Amino acid sequence: MGFYTTLISWGILVSSITGGATMLSTKDPRSSTAVPRTRKTSPSKKDELPWSERPLVPLQLASQVSGISSTSIYRMASQGRLVLRRVAGRVLVETPGLVKLIGSAEPWAPSDRGKAARAKRSELARASWRTSGGAA
């Protein structure tokens, strides 16, 4: 049995020299029975606890949930607004503090910040246009 033939019988060969054929076997070369393929599976989504019911959440998840950067989370922790824990080298955020932070967010409303400055610039532009001879 040649080298490529052995690889083919083991289901390892992905492309052959002659035809570029693709093959993947589900049979064990040492027996005549098919071997079921198994995959590593993560716990199903229905088995996971929602983030709000966990005592601690990873920093990245806290960042995604709150919509603020991880740098801002560190800053809020230094200000005492959040509590961070280090477990097994990972930085985790206490969930009750995160829920409180999200709940304390102000509703967004457009501001008039800069309205006076825009009016002043507009008036200066009109005055400059008048003095430069722009008005006929």
C-alpha positions as MATLAB code, in Angstrom:
seq = 'MGFYTTLISWGILVSSITGGATMLSTKDPRSSTAVPRTRKTSPSKKDELPWSERPLVPLQLASQVSGISSTSIYRMASQGRLVLRRVAGRVLVETPGLVKLIGSAEPWAPSDRGKAARAKRSELARASWRTSGGAA';
ca = [
       0.000    0.000    0.000;
       1.463    3.338   -1.055;
       1.756    6.488    1.011;
      -1.200    8.297   -0.600;
      -3.369    5.193   -0.545;
      -2.744    4.834    3.189;
      -3.674    8.467    3.777;
      -6.818    8.021    1.698;
      -7.860    4.966    3.693;
      -7.397    6.935    6.925;
      -9.445    9.825    5.597;
      -6.550   12.256    5.943;
      -5.822   13.094    2.326;
      -7.434   16.327    1.253;
      -6.014   16.543   -2.249;
      -4.182   14.023   -4.316;
      -1.311   14.674   -6.640;
      -3.099   13.487   -9.753;
      -6.644   14.749   -9.639;
      -6.967   17.180   -6.748;
      -9.836   15.083   -5.417;
     -11.167   15.861   -1.993;
     -11.953   13.043    0.363;
     -12.885   12.752    3.983;
     -13.725    9.332    5.347;
     -15.978    8.534    8.266;
     -14.714    4.951    8.527;
     -12.063    3.748   10.900;
      -9.350    2.145    8.722;
      -8.818   -0.578   11.319;
     -12.451   -1.716   11.342;
     -15.369   -1.957    8.960;
     -17.784    0.079   11.088;
     -18.471    3.741   10.621;
     -17.157    6.042   13.321;
     -19.544    8.832   14.290;
     -17.958   12.242   14.213;
     -18.149   14.165   17.423;
     -17.782   17.867   17.920;
     -16.936   19.812   20.985;
     -20.135   21.454   22.001;
     -20.587   24.421   24.216;
     -23.514   24.592   26.591;
     -26.674   25.413   24.741;
     -27.921   28.972   24.882;
     -30.991   27.919   26.854;
     -28.769   26.477   29.613;
     -26.786   29.696   30.081;
     -27.777   32.216   32.701;
     -28.687   35.645   31.368;
     -25.992   38.198   32.160;
     -28.266   40.046   34.599;
     -28.627   36.919   36.779;
     -24.897   36.233   37.074;
     -23.061   37.567   40.122;
     -20.096   38.685   37.973;
     -19.743   39.328   34.252;
     -16.550   39.558   32.178;
     -15.310   43.063   31.415;
     -15.922   42.665   27.671;
     -19.523   41.565   28.225;
     -20.093   44.467   30.604;
     -18.719   46.777   27.930;
     -21.046   45.324   25.284;
     -24.116   45.375   27.519;
     -23.596   48.928   28.737;
     -22.389   50.299   25.419;
     -19.332   51.944   26.946;
     -15.677   51.104   26.442;
     -13.657   48.951   28.789;
     -11.499   52.013   29.528;
     -14.592   53.862   30.723;
     -15.507   50.883   32.906;
     -12.050   51.034   34.516;
     -12.491   54.791   35.038;
     -15.894   54.274   36.663;
     -14.372   51.651   38.925;
     -11.668   54.095   40.019;
     -14.421   56.648   40.743;
     -16.236   54.066   42.874;
     -19.228   53.733   40.555;
     -18.466   50.071   39.698;
     -16.773   47.224   41.556;
     -14.276   45.072   39.685;
     -12.995   41.676   40.806;
     -10.036   39.670   39.535;
     -10.692   35.926   39.380;
      -8.201   33.543   37.789;
      -6.517   36.416   35.969;
      -9.768   37.719   34.478;
     -11.304   41.074   35.296;
     -14.970   40.725   36.191;
     -17.592   43.358   36.946;
     -20.126   42.933   39.743;
     -23.500   42.677   38.040;
     -25.612   44.629   40.585;
     -23.358   47.666   40.114;
     -23.576   47.359   36.336;
     -27.378   47.138   36.457;
     -27.456   50.194   38.732;
     -25.162   52.119   36.354;
     -27.317   51.282   33.333;
     -30.482   52.185   35.257;
     -29.067   55.554   36.261;
     -28.455   56.622   32.663;
     -30.120   59.900   31.762;
     -32.584   59.926   28.898;
     -31.071   61.558   25.841;
     -32.347   64.923   24.756;
     -30.828   67.259   22.190;
     -29.033   70.153   23.765;
     -28.807   73.798   22.769;
     -25.136   73.828   23.624;
     -23.426   76.030   21.070;
     -26.575   77.827   19.968;
     -25.255   81.202   21.160;
     -21.886   80.618   19.472;
     -23.569   79.737   16.167;
     -25.721   82.884   16.359;
     -22.612   85.014   17.063;
     -20.712   83.502   14.095;
     -23.706   84.053   11.854;
     -23.942   87.709   12.905;
     -20.199   88.236   12.367;
     -20.438   86.655    8.910;
     -23.327   88.940    7.958;
     -21.456   92.029    9.219;
     -18.323   91.000    7.322;
     -20.336   90.417    4.158;
     -21.946   93.843    4.433;
     -18.654   95.688    4.979;
     -16.862   93.867    2.179;
     -19.327   95.122   -0.374;
     -21.270   91.930   -0.717;
     -24.592   93.757   -0.369;
     -25.579   95.530   -3.537;
];
